[in-house]
Amino acid sequence: MDLAQQLEELKMDYVRLQGDLEKRESTAQQVDPLIKQLEAIEKQIAEVRAKLRT
């Protein structure tokens, strides 16, 4: 898988998790695990973007 494809996949995962997070928040469920996953994906996105720039 090339970097551009990997970036698109990470973005899709991020959007999906954001939706899940909103659903959990609206039903007063625990959101900490999802927040940690979002933070991890943000880091991965930043790493892939840095590789694309070089």
mmCIF entry with sequence, helices, sheets and N, C-alpha, C, O atoms, coordinates in Angstrom:
data_MODEL
# 
_entry.id   MODEL 
# 
_entity.id                         1 
_entity.type                       polymer 
_entity.pdbx_number_of_molecules   1 
# 
_entity_poly.entity_id                      1 
_entity_poly.type                           'polypeptide(L)' 
_entity_poly.nstd_linkage                   no 
_entity_poly.nstd_monomer                   no 
_entity_poly.pdbx_seq_one_letter_code       MDLAQQLEELKMDYVRLQGDLEKRESTAQQVDPLIKQLEAIEKQIAEVRAKLRT 
_entity_poly.pdbx_seq_one_letter_code_can   MDLAQQLEELKMDYVRLQGDLEKRESTAQQVDPLIKQLEAIEKQIAEVRAKLRT 
_entity_poly.pdbx_strand_id                 A 
# 
loop_
_entity_poly_seq.entity_id 
_entity_poly_seq.num 
_entity_poly_seq.mon_id 
_entity_poly_seq.hetero 
1 1  MET n 
1 2  ASP n 
1 3  LEU n 
1 4  ALA n 
1 5  GLN n 
1 6  GLN n 
1 7  LEU n 
1 8  GLU n 
1 9  GLU n 
1 10 LEU n 
1 11 LYS n 
1 12 MET n 
1 13 ASP n 
1 14 TYR n 
1 15 VAL n 
1 16 ARG n 
1 17 LEU n 
1 18 GLN n 
1 19 GLY n 
1 20 ASP n 
1 21 LEU n 
1 22 GLU n 
1 23 LYS n 
1 24 ARG n 
1 25 GLU n 
1 26 SER n 
1 27 THR n 
1 28 ALA n 
1 29 GLN n 
1 30 GLN n 
1 31 VAL n 
1 32 ASP n 
1 33 PRO n 
1 34 LEU n 
1 35 ILE n 
1 36 LYS n 
1 37 GLN n 
1 38 LEU n 
1 39 GLU n 
1 40 ALA n 
1 41 ILE n 
1 42 GLU n 
1 43 LYS n 
1 44 GLN n 
1 45 ILE n 
1 46 ALA n 
1 47 GLU n 
1 48 VAL n 
1 49 ARG n 
1 50 ALA n 
1 51 LYS n 
1 52 LEU n 
1 53 ARG n 
1 54 THR n 
# 
_struct_asym.id          A 
_struct_asym.entity_id   1 
# 
loop_
_struct_conf.conf_type_id 
_struct_conf.id 
_struct_conf.pdbx_PDB_helix_id 
_struct_conf.beg_label_comp_id 
_struct_conf.beg_label_asym_id 
_struct_conf.beg_label_seq_id 
_struct_conf.pdbx_beg_PDB_ins_code 
_struct_conf.end_label_comp_id 
_struct_conf.end_label_asym_id 
_struct_conf.end_label_seq_id 
_struct_conf.pdbx_end_PDB_ins_code 
_struct_conf.beg_auth_comp_id 
_struct_conf.beg_auth_asym_id 
_struct_conf.beg_auth_seq_id 
_struct_conf.end_auth_comp_id 
_struct_conf.end_auth_asym_id 
_struct_conf.end_auth_seq_id 
_struct_conf.pdbx_PDB_helix_class 
_struct_conf.details 
_struct_conf.pdbx_PDB_helix_length 
HELX_P HELX_P1 AA1 LEU A 3  ? SER A 26 ? LEU A 3  SER A 26 1 ? 24 
HELX_P HELX_P2 AA2 ASP A 32 ? ARG A 53 ? ASP A 32 ARG A 53 1 ? 22 
# 
_struct_conf_type.id          HELX_P 
_struct_conf_type.criteria    ? 
_struct_conf_type.reference   ? 
# 
loop_
_atom_site.group_PDB 
_atom_site.id 
_atom_site.type_symbol 
_atom_site.label_atom_id 
_atom_site.label_alt_id 
_atom_site.label_comp_id 
_atom_site.label_asym_id 
_atom_site.label_entity_id 
_atom_site.label_seq_id 
_atom_site.pdbx_PDB_ins_code 
_atom_site.Cartn_x 
_atom_site.Cartn_y 
_atom_site.Cartn_z 
_atom_site.occupancy 
_atom_site.B_iso_or_equiv 
_atom_site.pdbx_formal_charge 
_atom_site.auth_seq_id 
_atom_site.auth_comp_id 
_atom_site.auth_asym_id 
_atom_site.auth_atom_id 
_atom_site.pdbx_PDB_model_num 
ATOM 1   N N  . MET A 1 1  ? 0.852   -1.171 0.000  1.00 0.00 ? 1  MET A N  1 
ATOM 2   C CA . MET A 1 1  ? 0.000   0.000  0.000  1.00 0.00 ? 1  MET A CA 1 
ATOM 3   C C  . MET A 1 1  ? 0.903   1.241  0.000  1.00 0.00 ? 1  MET A C  1 
ATOM 4   O O  . MET A 1 1  ? 1.843   1.336  0.789  1.00 0.00 ? 1  MET A O  1 
ATOM 5   N N  . ASP A 1 2  ? 0.603   2.183  -0.893 1.00 0.00 ? 2  ASP A N  1 
ATOM 6   C CA . ASP A 1 2  ? 1.424   3.386  -0.917 1.00 0.00 ? 2  ASP A CA 1 
ATOM 7   C C  . ASP A 1 2  ? 0.961   4.383  0.145  1.00 0.00 ? 2  ASP A C  1 
ATOM 8   O O  . ASP A 1 2  ? -0.088  4.208  0.765  1.00 0.00 ? 2  ASP A O  1 
ATOM 9   N N  . LEU A 1 3  ? 1.752   5.416  0.339  1.00 0.00 ? 3  LEU A N  1 
ATOM 10  C CA . LEU A 1 3  ? 1.489   6.363  1.431  1.00 0.00 ? 3  LEU A CA 1 
ATOM 11  C C  . LEU A 1 3  ? 0.179   7.126  1.247  1.00 0.00 ? 3  LEU A C  1 
ATOM 12  O O  . LEU A 1 3  ? -0.549  7.350  2.213  1.00 0.00 ? 3  LEU A O  1 
ATOM 13  N N  . ALA A 1 4  ? -0.122  7.523  0.015  1.00 0.00 ? 4  ALA A N  1 
ATOM 14  C CA . ALA A 1 4  ? -1.369  8.259  -0.228 1.00 0.00 ? 4  ALA A CA 1 
ATOM 15  C C  . ALA A 1 4  ? -2.578  7.393  0.109  1.00 0.00 ? 4  ALA A C  1 
ATOM 16  O O  . ALA A 1 4  ? -3.554  7.870  0.688  1.00 0.00 ? 4  ALA A O  1 
ATOM 17  N N  . GLN A 1 5  ? -2.504  6.138  -0.255 1.00 0.00 ? 5  GLN A N  1 
ATOM 18  C CA . GLN A 1 5  ? -3.598  5.205  0.039  1.00 0.00 ? 5  GLN A CA 1 
ATOM 19  C C  . GLN A 1 5  ? -3.718  4.987  1.551  1.00 0.00 ? 5  GLN A C  1 
ATOM 20  O O  . GLN A 1 5  ? -4.822  4.923  2.093  1.00 0.00 ? 5  GLN A O  1 
ATOM 21  N N  . GLN A 1 6  ? -2.587  4.874  2.211  1.00 0.00 ? 6  GLN A N  1 
ATOM 22  C CA . GLN A 1 6  ? -2.576  4.698  3.664  1.00 0.00 ? 6  GLN A CA 1 
ATOM 23  C C  . GLN A 1 6  ? -3.185  5.918  4.351  1.00 0.00 ? 6  GLN A C  1 
ATOM 24  O O  . GLN A 1 6  ? -3.928  5.783  5.323  1.00 0.00 ? 6  GLN A O  1 
ATOM 25  N N  . LEU A 1 7  ? -2.868  7.102  3.845  1.00 0.00 ? 7  LEU A N  1 
ATOM 26  C CA . LEU A 1 7  ? -3.412  8.336  4.410  1.00 0.00 ? 7  LEU A CA 1 
ATOM 27  C C  . LEU A 1 7  ? -4.931  8.375  4.267  1.00 0.00 ? 7  LEU A C  1 
ATOM 28  O O  . LEU A 1 7  ? -5.633  8.748  5.207  1.00 0.00 ? 7  LEU A O  1 
ATOM 29  N N  . GLU A 1 8  ? -5.434  7.996  3.109  1.00 0.00 ? 8  GLU A N  1 
ATOM 30  C CA . GLU A 1 8  ? -6.881  7.987  2.891  1.00 0.00 ? 8  GLU A CA 1 
ATOM 31  C C  . GLU A 1 8  ? -7.575  7.000  3.825  1.00 0.00 ? 8  GLU A C  1 
ATOM 32  O O  . GLU A 1 8  ? -8.654  7.284  4.345  1.00 0.00 ? 8  GLU A O  1 
ATOM 33  N N  . GLU A 1 9  ? -6.959  5.853  4.033  1.00 0.00 ? 9  GLU A N  1 
ATOM 34  C CA . GLU A 1 9  ? -7.533  4.857  4.937  1.00 0.00 ? 9  GLU A CA 1 
ATOM 35  C C  . GLU A 1 9  ? -7.586  5.381  6.372  1.00 0.00 ? 9  GLU A C  1 
ATOM 36  O O  . GLU A 1 9  ? -8.577  5.192  7.078  1.00 0.00 ? 9  GLU A O  1 
ATOM 37  N N  . LEU A 1 10 ? -6.510  6.039  6.791  1.00 0.00 ? 10 LEU A N  1 
ATOM 38  C CA . LEU A 1 10 ? -6.473  6.611  8.138  1.00 0.00 ? 10 LEU A CA 1 
ATOM 39  C C  . LEU A 1 10 ? -7.542  7.687  8.299  1.00 0.00 ? 10 LEU A C  1 
ATOM 40  O O  . LEU A 1 10 ? -8.188  7.774  9.344  1.00 0.00 ? 10 LEU A O  1 
ATOM 41  N N  . LYS A 1 11 ? -7.725  8.496  7.278  1.00 0.00 ? 11 LYS A N  1 
ATOM 42  C CA . LYS A 1 11 ? -8.752  9.548  7.333  1.00 0.00 ? 11 LYS A CA 1 
ATOM 43  C C  . LYS A 1 11 ? -10.147 8.939  7.467  1.00 0.00 ? 11 LYS A C  1 
ATOM 44  O O  . LYS A 1 11 ? -10.976 9.432  8.232  1.00 0.00 ? 11 LYS A O  1 
ATOM 45  N N  . MET A 1 12 ? -10.397 7.871  6.722  1.00 0.00 ? 12 MET A N  1 
ATOM 46  C CA . MET A 1 12 ? -11.708 7.214  6.811  1.00 0.00 ? 12 MET A CA 1 
ATOM 47  C C  . MET A 1 12 ? -11.931 6.632  8.204  1.00 0.00 ? 12 MET A C  1 
ATOM 48  O O  . MET A 1 12 ? -13.022 6.745  8.763  1.00 0.00 ? 12 MET A O  1 
ATOM 49  N N  . ASP A 1 13 ? -10.901 6.014  8.756  1.00 0.00 ? 13 ASP A N  1 
ATOM 50  C CA . ASP A 1 13 ? -10.997 5.480  10.117 1.00 0.00 ? 13 ASP A CA 1 
ATOM 51  C C  . ASP A 1 13 ? -11.274 6.599  11.116 1.00 0.00 ? 13 ASP A C  1 
ATOM 52  O O  . ASP A 1 13 ? -12.070 6.434  12.041 1.00 0.00 ? 13 ASP A O  1 
ATOM 53  N N  . TYR A 1 14 ? -10.615 7.730  10.924 1.00 0.00 ? 14 TYR A N  1 
ATOM 54  C CA . TYR A 1 14 ? -10.771 8.865  11.828 1.00 0.00 ? 14 TYR A CA 1 
ATOM 55  C C  . TYR A 1 14 ? -12.216 9.374  11.800 1.00 0.00 ? 14 TYR A C  1 
ATOM 56  O O  . TYR A 1 14 ? -12.816 9.617  12.847 1.00 0.00 ? 14 TYR A O  1 
ATOM 57  N N  . VAL A 1 15 ? -12.759 9.530  10.611 1.00 0.00 ? 15 VAL A N  1 
ATOM 58  C CA . VAL A 1 15 ? -14.141 10.014 10.472 1.00 0.00 ? 15 VAL A CA 1 
ATOM 59  C C  . VAL A 1 15 ? -15.120 9.024  11.106 1.00 0.00 ? 15 VAL A C  1 
ATOM 60  O O  . VAL A 1 15 ? -16.068 9.428  11.779 1.00 0.00 ? 15 VAL A O  1 
ATOM 61  N N  . ARG A 1 16 ? -14.887 7.731  10.888 1.00 0.00 ? 16 ARG A N  1 
ATOM 62  C CA . ARG A 1 16 ? -15.764 6.706  11.473 1.00 0.00 ? 16 ARG A CA 1 
ATOM 63  C C  . ARG A 1 16 ? -15.730 6.772  12.997 1.00 0.00 ? 16 ARG A C  1 
ATOM 64  O O  . ARG A 1 16 ? -16.768 6.698  13.655 1.00 0.00 ? 16 ARG A O  1 
ATOM 65  N N  . LEU A 1 17 ? -14.526 6.913  13.550 1.00 0.00 ? 17 LEU A N  1 
ATOM 66  C CA . LEU A 1 17 ? -14.399 6.990  15.007 1.00 0.00 ? 17 LEU A CA 1 
ATOM 67  C C  . LEU A 1 17 ? -15.042 8.256  15.563 1.00 0.00 ? 17 LEU A C  1 
ATOM 68  O O  . LEU A 1 17 ? -15.610 8.238  16.655 1.00 0.00 ? 17 LEU A O  1 
ATOM 69  N N  . GLN A 1 18 ? -14.956 9.349  14.817 1.00 0.00 ? 18 GLN A N  1 
ATOM 70  C CA . GLN A 1 18 ? -15.614 10.582 15.266 1.00 0.00 ? 18 GLN A CA 1 
ATOM 71  C C  . GLN A 1 18 ? -17.118 10.363 15.381 1.00 0.00 ? 18 GLN A C  1 
ATOM 72  O O  . GLN A 1 18 ? -17.743 10.818 16.339 1.00 0.00 ? 18 GLN A O  1 
ATOM 73  N N  . GLY A 1 19 ? -17.693 9.672  14.413 1.00 0.00 ? 19 GLY A N  1 
ATOM 74  C CA . GLY A 1 19 ? -19.119 9.371  14.461 1.00 0.00 ? 19 GLY A CA 1 
ATOM 75  C C  . GLY A 1 19 ? -19.467 8.495  15.653 1.00 0.00 ? 19 GLY A C  1 
ATOM 76  O O  . GLY A 1 19 ? -20.461 8.727  16.341 1.00 0.00 ? 19 GLY A O  1 
ATOM 77  N N  . ASP A 1 20 ? -18.637 7.486  15.888 1.00 0.00 ? 20 ASP A N  1 
ATOM 78  C CA . ASP A 1 20 ? -18.856 6.613  17.047 1.00 0.00 ? 20 ASP A CA 1 
ATOM 79  C C  . ASP A 1 20 ? -18.766 7.404  18.347 1.00 0.00 ? 20 ASP A C  1 
ATOM 80  O O  . ASP A 1 20 ? -19.548 7.187  19.272 1.00 0.00 ? 20 ASP A O  1 
ATOM 81  N N  . LEU A 1 21 ? -17.812 8.316  18.407 1.00 0.00 ? 21 LEU A N  1 
ATOM 82  C CA . LEU A 1 21 ? -17.620 9.142  19.599 1.00 0.00 ? 21 LEU A CA 1 
ATOM 83  C C  . LEU A 1 21 ? -18.851 10.006 19.866 1.00 0.00 ? 21 LEU A C  1 
ATOM 84  O O  . LEU A 1 21 ? -19.306 10.118 21.004 1.00 0.00 ? 21 LEU A O  1 
ATOM 85  N N  . GLU A 1 22 ? -19.381 10.611 18.812 1.00 0.00 ? 22 GLU A N  1 
ATOM 86  C CA . GLU A 1 22 ? -20.573 11.447 18.970 1.00 0.00 ? 22 GLU A CA 1 
ATOM 87  C C  . GLU A 1 22 ? -21.759 10.628 19.471 1.00 0.00 ? 22 GLU A C  1 
ATOM 88  O O  . GLU A 1 22 ? -22.523 11.086 20.321 1.00 0.00 ? 22 GLU A O  1 
ATOM 89  N N  . LYS A 1 23 ? -21.910 9.417  18.944 1.00 0.00 ? 23 LYS A N  1 
ATOM 90  C CA . LYS A 1 23 ? -23.007 8.551  19.389 1.00 0.00 ? 23 LYS A CA 1 
ATOM 91  C C  . LYS A 1 23 ? -22.863 8.214  20.870 1.00 0.00 ? 23 LYS A C  1 
ATOM 92  O O  . LYS A 1 23 ? -23.835 8.267  21.624 1.00 0.00 ? 23 LYS A O  1 
ATOM 93  N N  . ARG A 1 24 ? -21.651 7.871  21.277 1.00 0.00 ? 24 ARG A N  1 
ATOM 94  C CA . ARG A 1 24 ? -21.423 7.524  22.687 1.00 0.00 ? 24 ARG A CA 1 
ATOM 95  C C  . ARG A 1 24 ? -21.633 8.726  23.597 1.00 0.00 ? 24 ARG A C  1 
ATOM 96  O O  . ARG A 1 24 ? -22.204 8.596  24.680 1.00 0.00 ? 24 ARG A O  1 
ATOM 97  N N  . GLU A 1 25 ? -21.174 9.895  23.161 1.00 0.00 ? 25 GLU A N  1 
ATOM 98  C CA . GLU A 1 25 ? -21.363 11.094 23.987 1.00 0.00 ? 25 GLU A CA 1 
ATOM 99  C C  . GLU A 1 25 ? -22.843 11.392 24.168 1.00 0.00 ? 25 GLU A C  1 
ATOM 100 O O  . GLU A 1 25 ? -23.275 11.781 25.254 1.00 0.00 ? 25 GLU A O  1 
ATOM 101 N N  . SER A 1 26 ? -23.621 11.210 23.106 1.00 0.00 ? 26 SER A N  1 
ATOM 102 C CA . SER A 1 26 ? -25.046 11.531 23.186 1.00 0.00 ? 26 SER A CA 1 
ATOM 103 C C  . SER A 1 26 ? -25.809 10.568 24.087 1.00 0.00 ? 26 SER A C  1 
ATOM 104 O O  . SER A 1 26 ? -26.895 10.895 24.567 1.00 0.00 ? 26 SER A O  1 
ATOM 105 N N  . THR A 1 27 ? -25.251 9.385  24.319 1.00 0.00 ? 27 THR A N  1 
ATOM 106 C CA . THR A 1 27 ? -25.905 8.414  25.199 1.00 0.00 ? 27 THR A CA 1 
ATOM 107 C C  . THR A 1 27 ? -25.181 8.276  26.533 1.00 0.00 ? 27 THR A C  1 
ATOM 108 O O  . THR A 1 27 ? -25.434 7.341  27.292 1.00 0.00 ? 27 THR A O  1 
ATOM 109 N N  . ALA A 1 28 ? -24.288 9.203  26.809 1.00 0.00 ? 28 ALA A N  1 
ATOM 110 C CA . ALA A 1 28 ? -23.542 9.273  28.077 1.00 0.00 ? 28 ALA A CA 1 
ATOM 111 C C  . ALA A 1 28 ? -22.717 8.009  28.347 1.00 0.00 ? 28 ALA A C  1 
ATOM 112 O O  . ALA A 1 28 ? -22.563 7.593  29.495 1.00 0.00 ? 28 ALA A O  1 
ATOM 113 N N  . GLN A 1 29 ? -22.198 7.414  27.290 1.00 0.00 ? 29 GLN A N  1 
ATOM 114 C CA . GLN A 1 29 ? -21.324 6.251  27.448 1.00 0.00 ? 29 GLN A CA 1 
ATOM 115 C C  . GLN A 1 29 ? -19.873 6.713  27.548 1.00 0.00 ? 29 GLN A C  1 
ATOM 116 O O  . GLN A 1 29 ? -19.550 7.858  27.230 1.00 0.00 ? 29 GLN A O  1 
ATOM 117 N N  . GLN A 1 30 ? -19.016 5.816  27.988 1.00 0.00 ? 30 GLN A N  1 
ATOM 118 C CA . GLN A 1 30 ? -17.600 6.132  28.145 1.00 0.00 ? 30 GLN A CA 1 
ATOM 119 C C  . GLN A 1 30 ? -16.954 6.374  26.776 1.00 0.00 ? 30 GLN A C  1 
ATOM 120 O O  . GLN A 1 30 ? -17.134 5.588  25.846 1.00 0.00 ? 30 GLN A O  1 
ATOM 121 N N  . VAL A 1 31 ? -16.200 7.473  26.669 1.00 0.00 ? 31 VAL A N  1 
ATOM 122 C CA . VAL A 1 31 ? -15.586 7.837  25.396 1.00 0.00 ? 31 VAL A CA 1 
ATOM 123 C C  . VAL A 1 31 ? -14.058 7.804  25.429 1.00 0.00 ? 31 VAL A C  1 
ATOM 124 O O  . VAL A 1 31 ? -13.420 7.986  24.392 1.00 0.00 ? 31 VAL A O  1 
ATOM 125 N N  . ASP A 1 32 ? -13.465 7.578  26.591 1.00 0.00 ? 32 ASP A N  1 
ATOM 126 C CA . ASP A 1 32 ? -12.004 7.609  26.710 1.00 0.00 ? 32 ASP A CA 1 
ATOM 127 C C  . ASP A 1 32 ? -11.281 6.682  25.728 1.00 0.00 ? 32 ASP A C  1 
ATOM 128 O O  . ASP A 1 32 ? -10.298 7.105  25.121 1.00 0.00 ? 32 ASP A O  1 
ATOM 129 N N  . PRO A 1 33 ? -11.729 5.440  25.550 1.00 0.00 ? 33 PRO A N  1 
ATOM 130 C CA . PRO A 1 33 ? -11.017 4.570  24.596 1.00 0.00 ? 33 PRO A CA 1 
ATOM 131 C C  . PRO A 1 33 ? -11.042 5.129  23.166 1.00 0.00 ? 33 PRO A C  1 
ATOM 132 O O  . PRO A 1 33 ? -10.057 5.029  22.434 1.00 0.00 ? 33 PRO A O  1 
ATOM 133 N N  . LEU A 1 34 ? -12.172 5.712  22.786 1.00 0.00 ? 34 LEU A N  1 
ATOM 134 C CA . LEU A 1 34 ? -12.266 6.269  21.437 1.00 0.00 ? 34 LEU A CA 1 
ATOM 135 C C  . LEU A 1 34 ? -11.369 7.491  21.282 1.00 0.00 ? 34 LEU A C  1 
ATOM 136 O O  . LEU A 1 34 ? -10.761 7.689  20.230 1.00 0.00 ? 34 LEU A O  1 
ATOM 137 N N  . ILE A 1 35 ? -11.288 8.298  22.314 1.00 0.00 ? 35 ILE A N  1 
ATOM 138 C CA . ILE A 1 35 ? -10.417 9.473  22.261 1.00 0.00 ? 35 ILE A CA 1 
ATOM 139 C C  . ILE A 1 35 ? -8.966  9.038  22.089 1.00 0.00 ? 35 ILE A C  1 
ATOM 140 O O  . ILE A 1 35 ? -8.218  9.653  21.329 1.00 0.00 ? 35 ILE A O  1 
ATOM 141 N N  . LYS A 1 36 ? -8.571  7.991  22.784 1.00 0.00 ? 36 LYS A N  1 
ATOM 142 C CA . LYS A 1 36 ? -7.200  7.478  22.649 1.00 0.00 ? 36 LYS A CA 1 
ATOM 143 C C  . LYS A 1 36 ? -6.952  6.956  21.237 1.00 0.00 ? 36 LYS A C  1 
ATOM 144 O O  . LYS A 1 36 ? -5.871  7.154  20.682 1.00 0.00 ? 36 LYS A O  1 
ATOM 145 N N  . GLN A 1 37 ? -7.941  6.294  20.659 1.00 0.00 ? 37 GLN A N  1 
ATOM 146 C CA . GLN A 1 37 ? -7.801  5.800  19.288 1.00 0.00 ? 37 GLN A CA 1 
ATOM 147 C C  . GLN A 1 37 ? -7.682  6.963  18.307 1.00 0.00 ? 37 GLN A C  1 
ATOM 148 O O  . GLN A 1 37 ? -6.875  6.917  17.379 1.00 0.00 ? 37 GLN A O  1 
ATOM 149 N N  . LEU A 1 38 ? -8.491  8.008  18.514 1.00 0.00 ? 38 LEU A N  1 
ATOM 150 C CA . LEU A 1 38 ? -8.417  9.179  17.644 1.00 0.00 ? 38 LEU A CA 1 
ATOM 151 C C  . LEU A 1 38 ? -7.042  9.835  17.726 1.00 0.00 ? 38 LEU A C  1 
ATOM 152 O O  . LEU A 1 38 ? -6.476  10.235 16.709 1.00 0.00 ? 38 LEU A O  1 
ATOM 153 N N  . GLU A 1 39 ? -6.515  9.942  18.930 1.00 0.00 ? 39 GLU A N  1 
ATOM 154 C CA . GLU A 1 39 ? -5.191  10.539 19.107 1.00 0.00 ? 39 GLU A CA 1 
ATOM 155 C C  . GLU A 1 39 ? -4.121  9.709  18.406 1.00 0.00 ? 39 GLU A C  1 
ATOM 156 O O  . GLU A 1 39 ? -3.198  10.261 17.807 1.00 0.00 ? 39 GLU A O  1 
ATOM 157 N N  . ALA A 1 40 ? -4.240  8.399  18.480 1.00 0.00 ? 40 ALA A N  1 
ATOM 158 C CA . ALA A 1 40 ? -3.273  7.524  17.811 1.00 0.00 ? 40 ALA A CA 1 
ATOM 159 C C  . ALA A 1 40 ? -3.350  7.688  16.292 1.00 0.00 ? 40 ALA A C  1 
ATOM 160 O O  . ALA A 1 40 ? -2.324  7.712  15.613 1.00 0.00 ? 40 ALA A O  1 
ATOM 161 N N  . ILE A 1 41 ? -4.563  7.799  15.770 1.00 0.00 ? 41 ILE A N  1 
ATOM 162 C CA . ILE A 1 41 ? -4.731  7.979  14.329 1.00 0.00 ? 41 ILE A CA 1 
ATOM 163 C C  . ILE A 1 41 ? -4.196  9.342  13.904 1.00 0.00 ? 41 ILE A C  1 
ATOM 164 O O  . ILE A 1 41 ? -3.580  9.461  12.845 1.00 0.00 ? 41 ILE A O  1 
ATOM 165 N N  . GLU A 1 42 ? -4.426  10.372 14.718 1.00 0.00 ? 42 GLU A N  1 
ATOM 166 C CA . GLU A 1 42 ? -3.880  11.697 14.403 1.00 0.00 ? 42 GLU A CA 1 
ATOM 167 C C  . GLU A 1 42 ? -2.359  11.634 14.278 1.00 0.00 ? 42 GLU A C  1 
ATOM 168 O O  . GLU A 1 42 ? -1.776  12.246 13.382 1.00 0.00 ? 42 GLU A O  1 
ATOM 169 N N  . LYS A 1 43 ? -1.733  10.903 15.166 1.00 0.00 ? 43 LYS A N  1 
ATOM 170 C CA . LYS A 1 43 ? -0.274  10.758 15.135 1.00 0.00 ? 43 LYS A CA 1 
ATOM 171 C C  . LYS A 1 43 ? 0.156   10.027 13.864 1.00 0.00 ? 43 LYS A C  1 
ATOM 172 O O  . LYS A 1 43 ? 1.119   10.426 13.209 1.00 0.00 ? 43 LYS A O  1 
ATOM 173 N N  . GLN A 1 44 ? -0.557  8.959  13.520 1.00 0.00 ? 44 GLN A N  1 
ATOM 174 C CA . GLN A 1 44 ? -0.224  8.209  12.308 1.00 0.00 ? 44 GLN A CA 1 
ATOM 175 C C  . GLN A 1 44 ? -0.401  9.071  11.063 1.00 0.00 ? 44 GLN A C  1 
ATOM 176 O O  . GLN A 1 44 ? 0.418   9.015  10.146 1.00 0.00 ? 44 GLN A O  1 
ATOM 177 N N  . ILE A 1 45 ? -1.472  9.872  11.027 1.00 0.00 ? 45 ILE A N  1 
ATOM 178 C CA . ILE A 1 45 ? -1.712  10.759 9.890  1.00 0.00 ? 45 ILE A CA 1 
ATOM 179 C C  . ILE A 1 45 ? -0.560  11.750 9.754  1.00 0.00 ? 45 ILE A C  1 
ATOM 180 O O  . ILE A 1 45 ? -0.073  11.991 8.650  1.00 0.00 ? 45 ILE A O  1 
ATOM 181 N N  . ALA A 1 46 ? -0.129  12.319 10.865 1.00 0.00 ? 46 ALA A N  1 
ATOM 182 C CA . ALA A 1 46 ? 0.983   13.272 10.839 1.00 0.00 ? 46 ALA A CA 1 
ATOM 183 C C  . ALA A 1 46 ? 2.256   12.604 10.322 1.00 0.00 ? 46 ALA A C  1 
ATOM 184 O O  . ALA A 1 46 ? 3.002   13.204 9.549  1.00 0.00 ? 46 ALA A O  1 
ATOM 185 N N  . GLU A 1 47 ? 2.506   11.371 10.745 1.00 0.00 ? 47 GLU A N  1 
ATOM 186 C CA . GLU A 1 47 ? 3.701   10.650 10.299 1.00 0.00 ? 47 GLU A CA 1 
ATOM 187 C C  . GLU A 1 47 ? 3.657   10.378 8.798  1.00 0.00 ? 47 GLU A C  1 
ATOM 188 O O  . GLU A 1 47 ? 4.661   10.545 8.105  1.00 0.00 ? 47 GLU A O  1 
ATOM 189 N N  . VAL A 1 48 ? 2.504   9.962  8.298  1.00 0.00 ? 48 VAL A N  1 
ATOM 190 C CA . VAL A 1 48 ? 2.377   9.673  6.867  1.00 0.00 ? 48 VAL A CA 1 
ATOM 191 C C  . VAL A 1 48 ? 2.522   10.960 6.066  1.00 0.00 ? 48 VAL A C  1 
ATOM 192 O O  . VAL A 1 48 ? 3.190   10.969 5.032  1.00 0.00 ? 48 VAL A O  1 
ATOM 193 N N  . ARG A 1 49 ? 1.912   12.038 6.520  1.00 0.00 ? 49 ARG A N  1 
ATOM 194 C CA . ARG A 1 49 ? 2.049   13.321 5.815  1.00 0.00 ? 49 ARG A CA 1 
ATOM 195 C C  . ARG A 1 49 ? 3.498   13.780 5.779  1.00 0.00 ? 49 ARG A C  1 
ATOM 196 O O  . ARG A 1 49 ? 3.954   14.311 4.767  1.00 0.00 ? 49 ARG A O  1 
ATOM 197 N N  . ALA A 1 50 ? 4.220   13.584 6.863  1.00 0.00 ? 50 ALA A N  1 
ATOM 198 C CA . ALA A 1 50 ? 5.637   13.961 6.903  1.00 0.00 ? 50 ALA A CA 1 
ATOM 199 C C  . ALA A 1 50 ? 6.427   13.143 5.881  1.00 0.00 ? 50 ALA A C  1 
ATOM 200 O O  . ALA A 1 50 ? 7.311   13.679 5.212  1.00 0.00 ? 50 ALA A O  1 
ATOM 201 N N  . LYS A 1 51 ? 6.121   11.867 5.757  1.00 0.00 ? 51 LYS A N  1 
ATOM 202 C CA . LYS A 1 51 ? 6.806   11.020 4.776  1.00 0.00 ? 51 LYS A CA 1 
ATOM 203 C C  . LYS A 1 51 ? 6.475   11.453 3.352  1.00 0.00 ? 51 LYS A C  1 
ATOM 204 O O  . LYS A 1 51 ? 7.327   11.397 2.466  1.00 0.00 ? 51 LYS A O  1 
ATOM 205 N N  . LEU A 1 52 ? 5.231   11.887 3.136  1.00 0.00 ? 52 LEU A N  1 
ATOM 206 C CA . LEU A 1 52 ? 4.830   12.325 1.798  1.00 0.00 ? 52 LEU A CA 1 
ATOM 207 C C  . LEU A 1 52 ? 5.561   13.604 1.382  1.00 0.00 ? 52 LEU A C  1 
ATOM 208 O O  . LEU A 1 52 ? 5.813   13.818 0.196  1.00 0.00 ? 52 LEU A O  1 
ATOM 209 N N  . ARG A 1 53 ? 5.896   14.441 2.344  1.00 0.00 ? 53 ARG A N  1 
ATOM 210 C CA . ARG A 1 53 ? 6.583   15.705 2.045  1.00 0.00 ? 53 ARG A CA 1 
ATOM 211 C C  . ARG A 1 53 ? 8.043   15.498 1.667  1.00 0.00 ? 53 ARG A C  1 
ATOM 212 O O  . ARG A 1 53 ? 8.639   16.331 0.985  1.00 0.00 ? 53 ARG A O  1 
ATOM 213 N N  . THR A 1 54 ? 8.614   14.387 2.112  1.00 0.00 ? 54 THR A N  1 
ATOM 214 C CA . THR A 1 54 ? 10.044  14.174 1.842  1.00 0.00 ? 54 THR A CA 1 
ATOM 215 C C  . THR A 1 54 ? 10.287  13.403 0.574  1.00 0.00 ? 54 THR A C  1 
ATOM 216 O O  . THR A 1 54 ? 11.438  13.148 0.218  1.00 0.00 ? 54 THR A O  1 
# 
